[in-house]
Amino acid sequence: MTASSEFTAIDEHAAADDALVVRFFDGRHSRPYAALLKVRGGTLTVAPEDDATPVSVPLAAVRWPERTRHGGRLAQLPDGASLQALDVAAWDDWVGRHHRHESWVVRAQQNWRSVAVALVLLFAAVAAMYQWGLPWVATGVTAAVPRSVDALVGQQVLASLDDSLLKPTTLSPDAQQRIRDGFARMIQHAHPDGAPAVQLEFRSARDPRFGPNALALPGGTIVLTDALVELMPGEDDAVLGVLGHEFGHVLRRHAMRQLVQASAVGFAMSIAFGDYGTLIGSAPVLLATLGYSRDLEREADAESVRLMRASGISPRVMASFFEALERWRADPKADRGGKSGDDAIGLAFSSHPATAERIEFFKNAAQE
Ligand SMILES: [Zn+2]
């Protein structure tokens, strides 16, 4: 049986409309229909000859047969329907023109098997992270997380800190404004072509263990405690140096990177499905358990030096600040609730040990 003998009338429509005549099995009846195949914008329409309702399916949902030298062509549609070629050469030509030109990405996105493969690859990437270089891979994964997620995480974390660790500032509006202006100027001098937006949040610590402190949240919010501003009275440069360090964490998205690293599987799933809700909700608890590596601290210190230099501030002030911080820690009269200030929040400034190496770094920077 050939196309012309079986479906003469429909053949004429087909030629005019770039359609292909096929045998159509609807999956419910054993009798085939003659039908016209047409493709419009990624949708395949099967129009049976006898005015039955046309069937439309996404082109990507069709399982096309392998091209073979001999034998027929049978394509599977969802719901058990199928299409059979009447003229194999015409079929191959038509399918080649309409199917293979579909963008690979469009087909991949519409195909659940591709999503499954993508997930397997993501899990492999996660496994590779643990095996070979978590921080390096975490940087790459972080780049795939939209910036809007950082901002949402930052809001959640700040709200959670306000509920637990922080209370409103008691600094005078003048003092706050002086520091805001100095910080904005410093960033402007060092990054005249633009820098990520930062928001300073002044707070007093509810828990004395938090003491003189600063903390960069994902999304660019920097929390600064009153005790830090008051640690070296009249010495705003030290405060600016600390803020410069926190700005370094913002600039390089360190907090988000640590979050990604700590919940790699969760982020892989979020990126695959575009749903960050669960991760954003769990971020406050997670962030409280994290810390920065020495490498990330070095990057932030280098940025601090860069900002101070651009504003004519000597990096030596940071060495003085670390010494003042040590004196505060050692002071038996200081109200710390009898505990060390090191264990409140891992990402906070006071949790980064003021090692001899760091102090040396700032002293050397002052001499260059
Ligand atoms: Zn730091």
Residues whose N, C-alpha, C, O or C-beta is under 5 A from the ligand:
A	BS01	ZN	E297 A300 L347 H352
